[in-house]
Amino acid sequence: MSVPYNKGETMVSGGPRLLLCDCEGSMPVTADGLGKILTEAGLGPARFHRNLCRAETAAFEKALADPSPLCVGCTQEAPLFAEIAAEADRGDLTFVDLRESAGWSAESAKSLPKMAALIAATATPAVPARLRTIESDGFCLVIGAGQAAFEAAARLDRSLSVSLLLTDVDDLVLPTTRDFPVFTGRVVAARGSFGAFEVTIDRHAALSPSARASAVFGPPRNGVRTTCSVVFDMTGDGPLFAGDHGRDGYVRADPGDRAAVLEAIATASDLVGSFEKPIYVSVDAAICAHSRSRKVGCSKCLDHCPASAITPNGDSVVIDPGICDGCGNCAAHCPTGAIAYAYPSRADLITRIQATARTYLAAGGDAPVLLLHDAKHGTPLIGAMARYGRGLPAAVVPLELHSTSGIGHDLLAAALAAGFRTIVILADPAKAEEMGTVAAEVDLLETLIAGFGHAGPRVVTLIESDPDLVEAPLYELPGRAEITRVAPSPVGSKREIARFALTALSDAGKPASDALPLPAGAPYGRVTVDTAACTLCLACVSACPAQALRDRADKPQLRFVETACVQCGLCATTCPEKAIRPEPRWSLRPDAAVPVVLHEDEPALCVSCGKPFAAAGVLRAVQRKLGGTHRMFDTDERRALLFMCDTCRLTELSKGGADPFAIASPRRIRTTEDYLRAEREGRSVDDIVGDG
């Protein structure tokens, strides 16, 4: 369901009380301007200040006395406000950035609609992600070379329980007092996550207590395993884990950079105690298309997880929440929605985007652009642009995510359908390898947008760390016409939400065809069947995880529902005749959502009782492969069994009290004596074996 909206309509009703500040007159945040817009939008109530964090803190303290939700329009001083709130036993504050995101801009005079949109986004409720508790006992394995590693271990030992594994001992100065154990060796394997690492070491040996002028170690052993909560790696070699920047509890530093080592020591020193970590994604094994009957179909999540947090688990996959850092690649690329992002959920995020677009447009804003960025990389860049450059253009509305590499085509389509004209994705160059999934999702969306008849491109990806190289393209974005202004309901599965949004976009355009070809790997399409080769064995129906392929109880028939097909390819890998082939495309045809017949055949009738019991094509294939050549069907009587139903076949085999399973008894193993006897008697070895 889609709900259209127009200028003058409001999105959010009520929301938290607002304390807003013009930051000593440095931005146009006034009751006459922004206050009027917020009132019309049903946001607030709002109170306006000039120096809330200093001269007017009493107003903030007074506002805390009211137990209703409170939002402060400042993020720079959020720690101060949070500290004051904690003293009043209030931990429910929210904050919205109006200054760097809107007020400090070369176009600040036109930024009021964006400010209202930012407030509406913050006021939109979201279900918090589930948390898991991590316990760290503080045991830390320090890995490095020589004196530098020893000194780092000594610093860490002040707050952690340290063991030192030296990879080189040439410059080691032996201490007179040793506060932690010292070993030598080489790490050959490591697995696990914060609080539960397991490391395997070769050439492991302990420092001898009698070592005098130089280090002497005991006899080495291979394959020694040890566990720890924290791994501190200053070897300077490659990382022990894939995607090491996301592996909690694994702290790595370049031994040649003293400042980096000291910073890493400070980070690792705090890793003891209890910690809470979001569970970023959830898995619905029932709709996972990874495999069936040991045949692999979809492996997109496995192929695109930079942290190697996903492993096969039978027909589905399992995600280690200790390793997962929430990049979102898996959820963005999952064709069925079996892996869903939960930080926030898809529905909550799309609802927030719709609230942002609706409020911006209702406040008189024009040509909105959605800027998707993360907190660690994007937020500081936006701040730098606001302080030292022109700031964000008035039409560019930022939305902070945990990760920009988890953006899928469903989210992009929903944003365009909500009224945004262009979407900009800002990513960290240090995580450029995670953006391949986003590129594929953008390619899919752009192909669909062009096929619907809309001018593009509509999505711009900036993988930059220089504020100037981000700011300039934002001011040079080409103008795009509005596609539509609706709110597709973000309820249902990933595919349902995506289809609602894409249908809204296609309805607003002029599609070039009722069937648009899509890039390889797209999760939409049909399958084609070679009817001459297909025997209607229906193995594909059993393998299909999405119920796109279906049979019919009363006759041999293969049916297909195109809107359900996820293009996983399990049908093709399962088909014994190689008669089926996926074809990615987007269908606008009205029959795409109803079962259509791909192939059908006449039923085979039992030669004994006349009851239909199989597809005729299956029997023809069996007859070709077995009849006349297989020992179980090497006579006319046995071949006739192929054309009987189960009941009649059993009856025929049981005649005269015979064992009906004797036909399936295994062949006797041929021995050397059988071949020698056959040669002596001038007979075939089959005859000899047949004699028993």
Disulfide bonds with the S-S distance in Angstrom:
none
